[in-house]
Every structure is written in C-alpha cells, then in structure tokens.
Amino acid sequence: MPPSASQAPQESADARAARARRVVRALARAHPDAHCALHHRDAFELLMATILAAQCTDEKVNQVTRELFARYPDARALAAADPSELEALVRPTGFYRQKARSLLEASRGIVERFDGRVPDDLDSLVSLRGVARKTANVVLGTVFGQPALAIDTHMRRVHQRLGLTASDDPDAIERDLQTLVPRAQWTAHTYRAIQHGRVTCTARAPRCDGCALRADCPWPAQATSRPTPRRRRATPRAHA
C-alpha cells in the first residue's frame, strides 16, 4: 500500500524539491526510451485509443484499434458508425457499451464543434465525452508537444511511494508534481514513471532491491516497518 499522509517523509520544501529532481534524473537514466505504448498515427487515433485504454491493457487496445482505425480512419467516419458494430469491435477492451458511446460522442463533438480536428487545448478536449484530464494530457503531451502530466495508476503509485504526493485524487497529484517536476520534463517524466511502475515499482511485488530510485524512496523502510498481520490459528478438525 502507498504511504498515507502521516507516513510521507517529513522534510522541508527545499529538501523535497531536491529529492524530486534526483528522482527525475534517475528515472531518465533508468528508462531513457520510455514512450507512449498506444499505437497511433495522429491525435484522433491516440484520443480514441486512450479512451479505450481505461481498465484495459495497452496490448489489448492495440489489437482492437488495428481493425477499428482501418474501418474508421478519422472522426467523421467514426461519428457515422453503427453503434452495434462499434460495440462489437471494442468489446474485448471491456465496458464496451460505455466506451463505444464515448467514441461516438467524442467523434461527433470533434466533427460538429472542431471541424473534424482534435483540439489542442485542455478545456476543449475535456469538453468531449469520455475525455477526462488524464486522457487530454496524454494527447497534449504526446501529439501536440505540450508539457503535460498524465496521472494514471502507475503515476499515482510510484509518486505516493516516493512520498512526493499523499493524495489519491489525480488532479491533486498532478498539482503536486507540477511544483516538483521541471515543466519541460512533464511528458517524458510521465512515461518514465509509468514504465517504472510496470517493470519495477509494481503494485503487488515491487522490486525495491534493484530499484534505481531506492536511495530517494522512503517506501521500502515503511513497508518493512509495518506490522505483519497475525495469522489465525487453525481450529483442529474433529475426527469422524
């Protein structure tokens, strides 16, 4: 479990900022080639893929979008899709009815309000159905080159364990990191932290011994200091 607010390291603002800078540099060294794992050719494809990626692996999304984009290559085509056909296409990603509706409505919004082009500003993006701040930041940072921190489950877990945020709210985590991560590094740092969460700082069995961030991470000490739950003594079974 991530540290609670009371477990976060007690340090001055200057000390935390210095530690955060070391973390940013260490992640850059550990994962220099980290990038968006969702296959896409443009902003439209990445937006649709990111909507589908909720509660689904990137690998499964990439399998689905191969056929999805072959059939519906742009917002105008997808906006005119038959809902039942679209549901069948995206069914493997889970929550397929809700996701199909989001794809349709977002595409229609792009066509009707933005002349078929994905907008390149946060407020316009989050006005589209199914597009939350995280999804918008993925597109802004990856396609449009704007500094953006996209807070997913890996970003939350890694930075909570590092004690760089004590919040569970994605918007609050984003605000915390905006003050600690250099703006020019926001997008790259997002993908490096996500990669770190996937291969090292995993949810159930983090590989702390080989972690590039261990010197600046309070979580291993906190994890080992937590009391081990007592096992219940088995009740002897009566013999028949």
DRENNUVEX-577074 format. One line per 10 residues: number of its first residue (from 1); for each residue z negated, x, y negated of N, C-alpha, C. Coordinates in steps of 0.001 Angstrom, whole numbers, plus 500000, padded with zeros to 6 digits. Each point is the difference from the previous one (the first is absolute). Layout:
BEGIN
NUM> Z,X,Y,Z,X,Y,Z,X,Y  ...;
END
This chain:
BEGIN
1> 500000,500840,501193,500000,499160,498807,500000,500873,498761  500654,499536,498905,499975,500775,498761,498625,499962,499386  499692,500988,499151,498699,499996,499349,499868,498842,499044  498820,499457,499866,499757,498970,499001,499782,500678,498662  499831,499178,498961,499784,500571,498669,498762,500886,499994  498972,499579,500759,498772,500800,500011,500165,501296,500770  501016,500063,500889,500220,501200,500779,500969,500964,499324  500726,499533,498959,500957,500857,499322,499266,501204,499417  500649,501158,499966,499324,501201,499534,499534,499867,498562  498770,500446,499746,499460,499972,498649,500461,501267,499297;
11> 500876,499868,499070,500554,501143,499300,500406,499578,498606  500111,500953,499113,500412,499703,498640,501470,499633,499976  500403,499381,498902,501408,499633,499852,500889,501235,500032  499547,501089,499388,500791,501227,499997,500115,500584,501403  498905,499959,500754,500031,500536,501357,500908,499170,500895  499936,498691,499831,500873,499132,500807,501456,500224,499650  500307,500163,498716,501378,500240,499589,500516,501318,500571  499147,501030,500006,500402,501295,500552,500228,499890,501505  499125,499256,500679,500159,499819,501439,501265,499217,500302  500289,498983,499192,501222,499220,500200,501244,500867,499837;
21> 499979,500909,499029,501153,500888,499818,500183,500900,501218  498898,500456,500584,500113,500819,501214,500563,499179,501154  499577,498747,500091,500513,499112,501044,501507,499791,499833  500433,499771,498778,501436,499798,499736,500789,501230,500425  499514,501180,499664,500707,501229,500374,499989,500207,501508  498864,499713,500638,499909,500192,501448,500938,499044,500743  500096,498767,499547,500920,499051,500625,501448,500433,499813  500302,500572,498845,501367,500471,499749,500359,501134,500954  499028,500861,500291,500252,501088,500949,500085,499485,501432  499159,499028,500323,499943,499507,501383,501180,499108,500353;
31> 500502,499245,499021,501079,499032,500278,501102,500103,498935  500647,501151,499914,500978,500198,498918,501235,499113,500110  500304,499529,501201,501216,499209,500204,499725,498515,500161  498803,499549,499694,499667,498587,500150,500905,499149,499107  500449,498879,500529,500931,499151,499266,499878,498568,500500  500708,499099,499363,500006,498609,500411,500662,499882,501371  499311,499377,500943,500519,499895,501364,500901,498793,500201  500070,499118,499020,500852,498822,500117,501434,500367,499628  500933,499722,500896,501407,500323,499749,500565,499063,498931  500696,500574,499055,500574,499191,498921,501088,500808,499298;
41> 500916,499276,499367,501058,500633,499213,499874,499704,498518  499216,499014,499660,499862,499623,498595,498706,499228,499801  499768,499565,498769,498750,499321,499671,499868,498671,500732  501100,499281,500159,499952,498723,500700,499538,500194,501439  500585,500937,500702,499641,500211,501396,498549,500457,500139  499540,500861,499118,498615,500451,500090,499037,498862,499690  500338,499170,499028,499139,498869,499662,499858,499059,501193  501119,499654,500626,499959,499096,501148,499254,500645,501174  500249,501276,500231,499335,500696,501109,498494,500070,499779  499579,500210,498766,498571,500102,499718,499313,498653,500175;
51> 500679,498923,499644,499449,498667,500261,499795,499801,501498  500972,500422,500795,499915,499839,501452,498933,500909,500611  499651,501083,499321,499092,500996,500570,498543,499555,500020  499672,498888,499347,498622,499517,500032,499589,499681,501436  498909,500612,500448,499477,499785,501357,501038,500316,501075  500824,501006,499737,501028,500384,500958,500280,501490,499841  500397,500654,501086,500291,501429,499925,501335,500242,499307  500116,501157,499375,501259,500359,499357,501128,500093,501023  499685,500488,501189,501033,500130,501033,500593,498647,500356  499163,498995,500162,500495,498667,500328,500811,499429,498843;
61> 499526,500216,498776,500751,499515,498833,501382,500647,499953  500073,501292,500249,501299,500681,499970,500947,499456,501060  499476,499611,501135,500840,499387,501028,500550,498660,499522  499142,499214,499355,500398,498669,499551,500971,500071,498829  499726,500886,499049,500845,500037,498796,501399,500539,500273  500169,500711,501099,501343,500471,500333,500957,498812,500113  499593,498970,500719,500833,498810,500139,499914,499109,498773  498807,499921,499403,499825,499150,498826,500942,500395,498871  500082,501300,499691,500829,500443,498880,501487,500036,500358  500298,500101,501279,501403,499896,500402,500511,498587,499748;
71> 499118,499021,500209,500397,498602,499804,499851,499566,498541  498974,500489,499337,499725,499611,498607,499845,501272,499170  501095,500558,499496,499955,501319,499355,499449,500025,498577  499835,498844,499368,499493,499994,498633,499236,498710,499736  499453,499896,498803,499158,498848,499670,500776,498697,500043  501240,500008,499549,500790,498762,499997,500241,499504,501420  500293,500900,500901,500240,499604,501388,498720,499474,500639  498889,500687,499767,498749,499576,500625,499488,498698,499390  500238,499802,498718,499558,498767,499345,500674,498774,500597  501170,500194,500586,500749,498884,500584,499809,499894,501512;
81> 499086,500770,500555,499808,500026,501452,499436,498683,500503  500337,499674,501241,499418,498843,500669,498563,500360,500404  499028,499201,499591,498606,500353,500277,499694,500205,501482  500548,499168,500855,499707,500134,501427,500598,501279,500567  501196,500379,499549,500606,501245,500458,499196,501206,499506  499536,499903,498756,499210,501100,499439,498666,500141,500740  499377,498884,500302,498745,500052,500758,500192,500678,501349  501109,499676,500663,500266,500602,501308,500192,501509,499878  500634,500435,498927,500240,501424,499798,498711,500773,499772  499114,499445,499196,498795,500750,499616,498801,499689,500894;
91> 500179,499160,500986,498884,499604,500877,499242,501192,500598  500683,501081,500424,499262,501121,500608,498991,500663,499069  500081,499764,498686,499064,500644,499075,498695,499228,499847  499916,498810,500610,498787,499200,499878,499979,499177,498721  499234,498915,500015,499900,499106,498839,501393,499654,499473  500897,499743,500928,501422,499959,499655,500372,498842,499083  499322,498857,500122,500346,498876,499115,499651,500333,498559  498807,500534,499804,499583,500372,498647,500880,501116,499441  500318,500976,500835,500827,501120,499524,501422,499552,499691  500560,499147,500843,501359,499506,499735,500033,499228,498689;
101> 498970,499188,499764,499942,499255,498741,499896,500949,498814  499205,501058,500146,499864,500971,498905,501321,500716,499736  500714,500389,501058,501290,500657,499823,500978,499086,499272  500050,498743,500427,500912,499045,499365,499651,499794,498534  498733,499702,499719,499606,499692,498632,500100,501221,499090  499654,501175,500512,500135,501209,499185,501466,500263,499681  500866,499836,500989,501435,500215,499779,500553,498994,498996  499567,498752,500120,500459,498990,499038,499505,500319,498591  498757,500490,499905,499492,500381,498690,500794,501155,499403  500367,500965,500838,500800,501138,499526,501356,499522,499489;
111> 500611,499057,500720,501318,499478,499617,499906,499154,498737  499054,499082,499972,499932,499025,498915,499425,500570,498714  499079,500958,500116,499308,500480,498807,500379,501407,499590  500570,500780,500946,500303,501396,499687,501438,500368,500349  500867,498997,500044,501432,500221,500196,500300,500809,501261  499205,499790,501036,500277,500639,501281,499497,501422,500139  499319,500529,498999,499519,501377,500040,498475,500008,500043  499452,500834,500852,498543,500120,500088,499476,500581,498695  499045,499334,499361,499491,500522,498722,499214,501293,500202  499940,500792,498940,499334,501300,500101,498713,500057,499190;
121> 499315,498853,499853,498704,500000,499334,499014,499182,500823  498743,500380,499925,498965,499435,500861,499840,498499,499810  499921,499549,498752,499747,498585,499749,501100,499129,500588  501252,500426,499862,501113,499218,500543,499967,499996,501524  499704,501139,500591,499974,500080,501456,498923,499098,500589  498786,500047,499454,498923,499206,500584,500167,498510,499711  500941,499639,499150,500277,498582,499778,500837,499404,501124  500549,500851,500874,500803,499535,501121,499088,499616,501167  500381,498974,500737,499195,499554,501135,499869,501111,501039  498796,500180,500494,499755,500978,501055,499874,501426,499519;
131> 500069,500212,498683,499936,501358,499456,498668,500198,499287  499084,500667,500671,498719,500350,499392,500137,501366,499324  498934,500437,499400,500032,501235,499220,500371,501203,500874  499456,500038,501235,500308,501128,500882,501496,500072,500285  500599,498857,500342,501435,499953,500290,500805,500430,498784  499611,499502,498839,500708,500371,498777,499909,501499,499745  498821,500577,500217,499831,501429,499757,500805,500849,500977  500148,499537,501228,500856,500718,500958,501418,500111,499447  500529,498891,499506,501375,499988,499479,500093,500819,498714  499052,499828,499093,500052,500719,498726,499934,501512,500218;
141> 499127,500430,500894,499848,501437,500215,501110,500611,500810  500459,499281,501030,500953,500571,500949,501434,499934,499504  500382,498872,499428,501397,499803,499590,500198,500301,498520  499089,499535,499166,500203,500132,498559,499349,501251,499412  499296,500766,500810,499453,501269,499537,498871,499880,499009  499336,498865,499964,498874,499826,499093,498702,500382,500716  499092,500690,499346,498724,500336,500641,499288,498727,500452  499654,499928,501279,499403,498772,500521,499122,500317,501199  498825,499400,500034,499076,500118,501121,500027,498687,500780  500466,500054,501229,500072,498807,500842,498826,500022,500966;
151> 499096,499058,499861,498751,500020,500769,500146,499178,501271  500177,500693,501113,500023,499328,501295,498728,500346,500767  499937,499623,501264,498776,500227,500775,499677,501486,500156  501034,500860,500107,499760,501435,500121,499473,500584,498694  500617,499598,498893,499527,500473,498694,498542,499599,499784  499659,498779,500359,498628,499532,499826,499038,500815,500864  500322,500138,501278,499084,500686,500919,499809,501462,499625  501094,500706,499728,499920,501429,499693,499153,500232,498752  500224,499226,498958,499302,500263,498746,498571,499468,500011  499733,498975,500796,498618,499579,500175,499197,501080,500726;
161> 500571,500551,501062,499295,501048,500729,499804,501247,499142  500948,500270,499127,499872,501131,499090,498970,499734,498899  499576,498755,499868,499064,499667,498941,500642,499957,498631  501323,499803,499956,500704,499924,498716,500139,498560,499526  499598,499065,500836,499878,498601,499614,498982,499372,500930  499281,499017,499496,499045,499269,500833,500405,498543,500133  501212,499679,499549,500442,498608,499970,500884,499668,501198  500011,498728,500356,500938,499481,500993,501170,499282,499346  499903,499782,498695,501045,499274,499283,501144,500940,499635  501237,499716,500438,501115,500913,499737,500207,500309,498517;
171> 499845,498991,499147,500205,500239,498576,498937,500943,499440  498762,499839,500449,498926,500882,499540,500197,501417,500529  500446,500110,501256,500278,501326,500558,501108,500679,499198  501027,499247,499672,501098,500561,499205,499485,500519,498661  499139,499230,499349,499442,500438,498712,499161,501258,500168  499207,500059,501063,499200,501196,500250,500886,501233,500143  501052,499864,500792,500855,501155,500278,500857,500381,498798  500322,499037,499169,500770,500320,498802,499255,500977,499094  498691,499965,500048,499217,500910,499164,499790,501355,500661  500300,500106,501301,499705,501221,500757,501239,500767,500438;
181> 501100,499303,500231,501235,500633,500467,500939,500174,498814  500545,501196,499790,500942,500189,498885,501151,499001,500081  500342,499393,498888,501001,498932,499974,501311,500420,500658  500432,501216,499744,501275,500458,500558,499980,500063,501525  498774,500012,500584,499853,500118,501456,499766,498661,500692  499930,498910,499255,499586,498730,500589,500833,499604,501218  501317,500000,499861,500848,499542,501105,499931,500957,501182  500137,501282,499749,499936,500979,501086,498630,499963,500675  498950,499881,499207,498653,499950,500565,499833,498779,500900  500589,498888,499619,499926,498792,500829,500509,500285,501402;
191> 501191,500571,500106,500580,500217,501325,499288,501109,500768  499464,500974,499285,499234,501053,500681,498696,499446,500563  499333,499152,499230,498753,499404,500479,500262,499037,501157  501085,499253,499920,500362,499099,501096,500271,500796,501269  500754,501082,499876,500271,500846,501164,498707,500591,500553  499119,500410,499121,498719,500563,500429,499185,498946,500761  500044,498775,499511,499283,498932,500678,500576,499670,501356  501279,500211,500160,500640,499698,501279,499753,501071,501057  499986,501256,499583,499953,501072,500999,498641,500691,500101  499184,499941,498967,498727,500724,500006,498812,499079,499734;
201> 499992,499340,498869,498867,499156,499608,500204,498585,500534  500104,499905,501316,500292,498722,500634,498771,499096,499973  500230,498720,500231,498923,499030,499857,498899,500202,501033  500366,500183,501263,498990,499994,501063,499539,501390,500414  500885,500959,499963,499624,501341,500475,500550,501063,499062  499450,500106,498791,500508,500993,499042,499824,501417,500530  501005,500830,499753,499984,501389,500490,499399,500899,498926  498715,499839,499781,499334,500717,498904,500004,501512,500205  499898,500467,501244,499910,501440,500245,501228,500748,499493  501162,499388,500092,501216,500664,499557,500531,499480,498688;
211> 499179,499286,499237,500463,499354,498771,500105,500995,498850  501123,499960,499303,500222,500890,498863,499100,499665,498819  499374,498827,500023,499161,499563,498882,498507,500149,500294  499659,500550,501155,498601,499963,500433,499049,500636,498990  500415,501085,499371,499101,500690,499065,499621,499117,498815  500840,499018,499683,499738,499137,498854,499721,498558,500404  499713,499771,501276,499782,498634,500471,498574,499819,500495  499263,499050,499442,498615,499771,500437,499884,499152,501259  501093,499419,500454,499904,499005,501069,499510,500539,501338  500458,501180,500466,499508,500452,501313,498484,500105,500060;
221> 499369,500544,498947,498542,500124,499991,499343,498629,499986  500583,499070,499245,499442,498659,499949,500139,499309,501350  501160,500228,500664,500232,499352,501288,499013,500491,501048  499742,501316,500011,499091,500547,501017,498554,499686,499694  499690,499697,498741,498611,499705,499646,499643,498540,500228  500995,499162,500257,499696,498598,500251,499333,499841,501358  499007,499152,500112,499322,499827,501284,500934,499431,501039  499888,500500,501212,500797,499483,501097,499384,498697,500486  500812,498945,500111,499444,498724,500463,499344,500157,501369  498820,499408,500175,499297,500090,501270,500684,499130,501046;
231> 500135,500569,501172,500583,499241,501093,498959,499032,500572  500477,498826,500324,499118,499045,500651,499839,500386,501461  498750,499963,500443,499737,500348,501398,500523,498893,500906  500747,500420,501003,500565,499020,500917,498899,499298,500767  500150,498706,500164,499051,499218,500780,500342,500127,501478  499023,500431,500828,500299,500143,501431,500478,498682,500591  501023,500111,500806,500536,498808,500647,499169,499682,501230  499704,498745,500175,499244,499579,501183,500894,500065,501228  499439,500463,501109,500766,500048,501239,500002,498626,500644  501120,499668,500551,500112,498683,500631,499219,500017,501319;
END
